[in-house]
């Protein structure tokens, strides 16, 4: 069923004419456009309890306290807490039994005469789904891609109206709520790279699944969450860190998965560029690795990230099919060294020219983009099950026209073999384990970490039915 998309004028007017909705608007930094919509459409007295624009930092500090960073999640949450508590303190006795109170806040850094890059902001709303109910909350982080300040302000105003309308009317349908955030503005102008739901209105929502939905619905290219399930904003997580990432389906995670990471970590920390730096290790899943047919099984996704979380892993969800796009994404946020961990089969795919037909420079352009910054591929060997031959990054056979390119990358250590690997892990393949689990062949549990085997059995994951 096609969803009717209302314009910002219609959304703001609907809220203004709803006598049960009443709230505060607090906007600092470049974000000064949301409350204006509610005044512009008429009937604002039915919605706006107060509108405050703390544009000056000293004024902002006087109200909300000192902040080391004004455009930050911490600042946004302070604003929401302060303004919401003040709203209830002043109005709950008089109209609390019939009113669903809300507080909208945003803090934004947009393009200006002195600022030409990294336009981004934090927006949030704290609201009651029912009168006198404990509040629920939505926090989002956005990046703005318009080239002019006026265009960014326009997009922010529409986005803010969308967020308020979605929270007040769509909180019982998170999927539709997410899709509505970019109504009338589009993901090409506004990227929503983090969302977090909390409170009684979202008890059935899993923020990890919402992170997946952001990527799946094209609101962002990648989303990140910690082992404990907390969704985090990539720029904050990656800031001034060296990054080591392993891509996989993790269905299930195996001994070879962890052995690859162990070997790569041991070599990565010895790189001169990494010595003494803080390292962030990521396990990445692409939409392709999550898709069966044309759909993504939400429970299967959550099962995989539960296992990764139990092993203490931070998870990145992305739509980066090509590795050069993944590398560019990391270098957007940090200039420290990056390492990508992979097996020989993945390296073989990287040297397949059919994947680069959309690039004018073909495979050369792909490698140029991938290695133009400080990046290295760490490659785990592969033992051919038919011949028993050990294939490494060095002796991998590539097309004759690419042999010199391959040799150049290996000799200059852009591609490096992993050392000190566990020979017993080489015959392990996740697709074989999955088939054994489904057949009830109990030998699979020797090929996965102990805690993973226990979770699979306890929760009947991946087709396990008690006797597996």
C-alpha positions in Angstrom: 0.0 0.0 0.0 1.4 3.4 -1.0 1.9 5.8 1.8 0.4 9.3 1.4 3.2 11.8 1.7 2.1 15.1 3.3 4.0 18.3 2.8 5.6 20.2 5.6 2.8 22.8 5.5 0.2 20.1 6.0 2.1 18.3 8.7 2.7 21.5 10.7 -0.9 22.6 10.4 -2.2 19.2 11.5 -0.1 19.5 14.6 -1.2 23.1 15.2 -4.9 22.1 15.0 -4.5 19.1 17.3 -5.5 20.3 20.8 -3.9 17.4 22.5 -0.3 18.3 21.3 1.6 21.1 23.0 5.3 21.7 23.3 8.6 23.6 23.3 11.0 24.3 20.4 14.7 24.9 21.2 17.1 25.5 18.4 20.8 26.5 18.6 23.5 27.0 16.0 22.5 27.0 12.4 19.2 25.3 13.1 16.6 28.0 13.4 14.0 26.9 10.8 11.7 24.4 12.4 9.6 26.6 14.7 9.2 29.0 11.8 7.1 26.4 10.0 4.6 26.3 12.8 4.3 30.0 13.0 4.0 30.3 9.2 1.1 28.0 8.7 -1.1 29.6 11.3 -2.7 28.3 14.5 0.7 28.1 16.3 -0.9 29.1 19.6 -2.4 25.6 19.7 1.1 24.0 19.6 3.9 26.3 20.7 4.3 26.7 24.4 7.7 28.4 23.8 10.2 28.8 21.1 13.8 29.6 22.0 16.7 30.3 19.7 19.9 30.3 21.7 22.2 31.4 18.9 25.0 32.9 21.0 27.2 30.4 22.9 27.3 32.4 26.1 23.5 32.6 26.1 23.4 28.9 25.4 25.8 28.1 28.3 23.8 30.3 30.6 20.7 28.2 29.9 22.1 24.7 29.5 25.5 24.8 31.1 28.9 24.8 29.5 29.6 22.5 26.6 32.9 21.4 25.2 31.1 20.7 21.9 28.0 22.6 21.0 27.0 20.4 18.1 26.9 17.1 19.9 24.6 14.4 21.2 25.4 15.4 24.8 24.3 19.0 24.1 21.1 17.9 22.5 20.2 15.6 25.4 20.9 18.4 27.9 18.5 20.6 25.9 15.8 18.0 25.7 16.0 17.2 29.4 16.0 20.9 30.5 13.2 22.1 28.3 11.0 19.1 28.8 11.3 19.2 32.6 10.6 23.0 32.5 7.5 22.4 30.3 6.1 19.9 32.7 6.9 22.0 35.8 5.0 24.9 34.4 2.0 23.3 32.6 1.4 19.8 33.9 -0.9 20.8 36.7 -3.1 23.0 34.5 -3.4 20.8 31.4 -1.4 17.6 32.0 -4.5 15.3 32.1 -5.5 16.1 28.5 -2.2 17.1 26.8 0.5 15.1 25.2 3.5 17.3 25.9 6.6 17.3 23.7 10.0 19.1 23.4 11.8 19.4 20.1 15.5 20.4 20.1 18.3 20.7 17.6 21.9 21.8 17.4 23.4 22.2 14.0 26.6 23.3 12.2 25.7 24.4 8.6 27.7 26.1 5.8 28.5 29.8 6.5 31.0 32.5 5.6 33.6 30.8 7.8 32.6 27.1 7.5 32.5 25.2 4.2 32.6 21.6 5.1 31.3 18.9 7.6 27.7 20.3 7.7 25.9 18.2 10.3 23.6 18.3 13.2 21.7 16.5 16.0 17.9 16.6 16.2 15.7 15.1 18.9 12.2 15.0 20.3 11.0 13.9 23.7 7.2 13.3 23.8 4.3 11.7 25.5 2.5 9.1 23.6 -0.4 9.5 26.0 -1.2 12.2 28.6 0.8 11.9 31.9 2.8 9.0 30.4 6.6 8.8 30.9 8.2 10.3 27.8 9.6 8.5 24.8 12.4 9.9 22.7 13.9 9.9 19.2 17.4 11.2 18.5 18.9 11.4 15.0 22.2 12.6 13.6 22.1 14.1 10.1 24.6 15.2 7.4 23.6 18.0 5.0 24.8 17.8 1.4 23.4 21.0 -0.1 26.1 23.4 -1.2 24.4 26.7 0.0 23.5 27.7 3.5 20.0 28.8 2.5 19.3 25.3 1.0 20.6 23.6 4.1 18.3 25.7 6.3 15.4 24.9 4.1 16.1 21.1 4.3 16.6 21.3 8.1 13.3 23.0 8.5 11.4 20.3 6.6 13.4 17.5 8.4 12.4 19.0 11.8 8.8 19.1 10.9 9.0 15.5 9.6 10.6 14.4 12.8 8.0 16.0 15.1 5.1 14.8 13.0 6.5 11.2 12.8 7.0 11.1 16.6 3.5 12.3 17.4 1.6 10.3 14.8 3.7 7.4 13.6 5.5 6.2 16.8 3.6 2.9 16.7 5.0 2.1 13.2 8.8 2.7 13.3 9.4 1.6 9.7 7.0 4.2 8.4 8.4 6.7 10.9 11.9 6.3 9.5 10.8 6.5 5.9 8.9 9.7 6.6 12.0 11.6 8.0 13.1 12.6 4.5 9.7 13.4 3.0 9.9 16.3 0.6 13.6 16.7 1.0 15.1 13.3 0.0 18.2 11.4 1.1 20.2 13.1 -1.6 20.1 16.3 0.5 19.9 14.9 4.0 21.6 11.8 5.2 20.3 10.3 8.5 23.2 8.2 9.7 22.0 7.4 13.3 18.7 7.0 15.0 17.9 5.9 18.5 14.5 5.2 20.0 13.8 5.0 23.7 10.9 5.1 26.1 7.5 3.3 26.5 6.4 4.2 23.0 9.2 2.1 21.5 9.3 -0.9 23.8 9.0 -3.3 20.8 11.6 -1.5 18.7 15.2 -2.7 18.5 17.6 0.1 17.6 20.0 -2.3 15.8 17.1 -3.2 13.5 16.4 0.4 13.0 20.0 1.0 12.1 19.6 -1.7 9.4 16.5 0.0 8.2 18.3 3.3 7.7 20.7 1.5 5.3 18.1 -0.6 3.7 15.8 2.4 3.0 18.7 4.5 1.6 18.7 7.1 4.3 22.5 6.4 4.8 25.2 4.1 3.4 26.3 2.6 6.7 25.2 2.4 10.4 27.2 1.4 13.4 26.4 -0.1 16.8 28.4 -1.4 19.7 28.4 -4.9 21.2 25.8 -3.8 23.8 23.4 -2.8 21.0 24.0 1.0 21.4 23.7 2.8 18.1 26.5 5.3 17.7 27.3 8.1 15.2 30.2 7.0 12.9 32.1 10.3 13.0 32.4 10.1 16.8 33.3 6.4 16.8 36.0 6.8 14.1 37.5 10.1 15.1 41.3 9.9 15.3 41.3 6.0 15.3 43.0 3.5 13.2 40.4 1.0 11.8 40.6 -2.7 11.2 37.5 -4.3 9.6 36.6 -7.8 8.7 33.7 -8.3 6.3 31.5 -11.4 6.4 28.1 -12.9 6.6 28.8 -14.4 10.1 26.2 -17.0 9.6 27.5 -18.3 11.9 30.8 -16.8 13.1 33.4 -19.5 13.1 36.9 -20.3 14.4 38.4 -19.2 11.1 36.6 -15.8 11.4 38.3 -15.2 14.8 41.6 -16.6 13.6 41.6 -14.2 10.7 41.0 -11.3 13.0 43.6 -12.5 15.5 46.3 -12.7 12.9 45.4 -9.3 11.4 45.4 -7.6 14.7 48.8 -8.9 15.5 50.2 -7.5 12.3 48.2 -4.3 12.3 49.5 -3.1 15.6 53.0 -3.5 14.4 52.6 -1.1 11.5 54.6 2.1 12.1 51.6 4.3 11.3 49.5 2.5 13.9 51.9 2.2 16.8 50.6 4.1 19.8 47.3 4.8 18.1 43.8 3.8 19.3 42.4 1.0 17.2 38.8 0.3 16.4 38.0 -3.2 15.3 34.8 -3.7 13.3 32.8 -6.6 11.9 31.0 -5.5 8.7 27.9 -7.0 7.1 26.7 -5.7 3.8 23.1 -5.7 2.7 24.0 -8.4 0.1 25.3 -10.7 2.8 22.0 -10.3 4.7 19.7 -10.8 1.8 18.1 -14.1 0.8 16.1 -13.7 -2.4 14.8 -10.2 -2.3 14.2 -9.8 1.4 16.1 -9.5 4.7 15.0 -11.7 7.5 15.0 -9.3 10.5 15.3 -12.1 13.1 18.1 -13.8 11.3 20.0 -10.4 11.3 19.4 -9.9 15.0 20.6 -13.5 15.7 23.8 -12.8 13.9 24.5 -9.5 15.7 23.5 -11.1 19.1 26.3 -13.6 18.5 28.8 -10.9 17.5 27.7 -8.8 20.5 28.3 -11.8 22.8 31.9 -11.8 21.5 32.3 -8.1 22.2 32.3 -7.0 18.6 31.3 -3.6 17.2 29.1 -4.1 14.0 29.0 -2.0 10.9 26.0 -2.4 8.4 26.7 -1.1 5.0 25.6 -1.1 1.3 29.2 -0.9 0.1 29.5 -3.8 -2.3 32.9 -2.5 -3.5 35.8 -2.3 -1.2 36.9 1.1 -2.6 33.6 2.6 -1.4 34.2 1.2 2.1 37.7 2.6 2.2 36.4 6.1 1.1 33.7 5.9 3.8 36.3 5.4 6.5 38.6 8.1 5.2 35.7 10.6 5.3 36.0 10.4 9.1 39.6 9.7 10.0 43.0 9.9 8.2 44.6 7.2 10.3 45.6 3.9 8.8 43.0 1.3 7.8 43.2 -2.4 7.4 40.7 -4.7 5.7 40.8 -8.4 6.6 39.7 -10.9 3.9 40.3 -14.4 2.6 41.8 -15.3 -0.7 38.3 -15.8 -2.4 37.5 -12.2 -1.6 40.8 -11.0 -3.0 40.2 -13.0 -6.1 36.9 -11.1 -6.6 38.6 -7.8 -6.1 40.8 -8.7 -9.2 37.8 -9.5 -11.3 37.2 -6.7 -13.8 33.5 -7.4 -14.2 32.8 -5.6 -11.0 34.2 -2.2 -12.2 32.3 -1.7 -15.5 30.6 1.3 -14.0 33.9 3.1 -13.5 35.4 5.0 -16.4 38.9 3.9 -15.3 37.8 0.3 -14.6 39.8 -1.8 -12.1 42.7 0.8 -12.1 40.4 3.5 -10.9 39.0 1.2 -8.3 42.5 0.4 -6.9 43.5 4.0 -7.2 40.5 5.0 -5.0 41.1 2.2 -2.5 44.8 2.7 -1.9 45.2 6.5 -2.4 45.1 6.8 1.4 46.8 4.7 4.1 45.1 1.3 3.6 46.3 -2.3 3.5 44.6 -5.6 2.7 45.4 -8.5 5.1 44.7 -11.8 3.3 44.1 -15.1 5.0 45.3 -18.2 3.0 42.9 -20.7 1.4 43.5 -24.4 1.1 41.9 -25.9 -2.0 39.8 -28.8 -0.8 40.3 -30.6 -4.1 44.0 -30.4 -4.5 45.2 -29.5 -1.0 47.2 -26.6 -2.5 47.7 -23.6 -0.3 46.7 -20.3 -2.1 48.0 -17.1 -0.6 47.8 -13.4 -1.6 51.3 -13.9 -3.2 50.7 -16.9 -5.4 47.1 -16.1 -6.3 46.6 -16.4 -10.0 45.0 -13.4 -11.6 44.3 -12.5 -15.3 47.5 -12.2 -17.3 46.8 -8.5 -18.0 46.6 -7.9 -14.2 49.7 -9.8 -13.1 51.9 -6.7 -13.0 49.3 -4.8 -11.0 49.0 -7.7 -8.6 52.8 -7.9 -8.2 53.1 -4.2 -7.6 50.5 -4.2 -4.8 52.1 -7.2 -3.1 55.7 -6.0 -3.4 54.8 -2.6 -2.0 52.9 -4.2 0.8 49.5 -2.8 -0.1 48.4 -6.4 0.1 50.0 -8.6 2.7 49.7 -12.3 3.7 48.6 -13.1 7.2 51.1 -15.0 9.2 50.9 -17.4 12.1 47.5 -18.7 11.2 46.0 -21.8 12.7 46.3 -24.7 10.2 43.3 -26.4 11.8 41.1 -23.5 10.7 41.8 -23.7 7.0 39.2 -26.5 6.2 36.4 -24.5 8.0 33.8 -22.8 5.9 30.7 -21.2 7.3 28.3 -22.6 4.6 29.4 -26.1 5.5 28.7 -25.5 9.2 25.3 -24.1 8.3 24.4 -27.2 6.4 25.7 -29.4 9.3 23.5 -27.5 11.8 20.5 -28.0 9.6 21.2 -31.7 9.1 21.7 -32.3 12.8 25.4 -33.2 12.3 26.9 -32.4 15.7 30.5 -32.2 14.5 29.9 -28.5 13.6 30.3 -27.3 17.2 34.0 -28.0 17.0 34.3 -25.4 14.3 32.9 -22.4 16.2 33.8 -20.7 19.5 32.3 -22.4 22.5 30.0 -19.5 23.5 28.7 -19.4 19.9 27.8 -23.1 19.9 26.0 -22.6 23.2 24.0 -19.7 21.9 23.0 -21.6 18.7 21.8 -24.5 20.7 20.1 -22.5 23.5 18.2 -20.3 21.0 17.7 -22.8 18.1 19.5 -20.5 15.7 20.2 -21.1 12.0 17.9 -24.1 11.7 19.1 -25.9 14.9 16.3 -27.9 16.4 17.5 -29.3 19.7 19.3 -32.4 18.4 21.8 -30.3 16.4 
